[in-house]
Amino acid sequence: MALQEIYDYFRNYDKNTYQVFACIGNEPSESEISAFENSI
């Protein structure tokens, strides 16, 4: 999937069906991501 297709999806997704949000200020740290990657 091209990056443009992803942008288009999020500009036009059904807001009544999906909730898209960001973790600004509460995003996982690099060490948390590494630990998750190692666990899977």
C-alpha positions, -999 to +999 in steps of 0.1 A: +000+000+000+014+034-010+017+061+016-007+083-004-033+056-001-029+056+037-032+094+038-063+092+016-079+066+039-074+087+070-088+118+053-120+099+043-125+071+068-160+066+084-158+086+116-189+068+129-173+034+126-137+041+135-119+062+161-084+073+152-064+090+179-028+098+188-008+091+220+007+126+222+023+129+256+015+092+264+034+074+236+056+044+245+093+050+251+120+035+229+128+010+257+091+000+259+090-005+221+121-026+222+107-047+251+075-053+231+095-062+200+116-087+219+085-103+234+070-110+200 
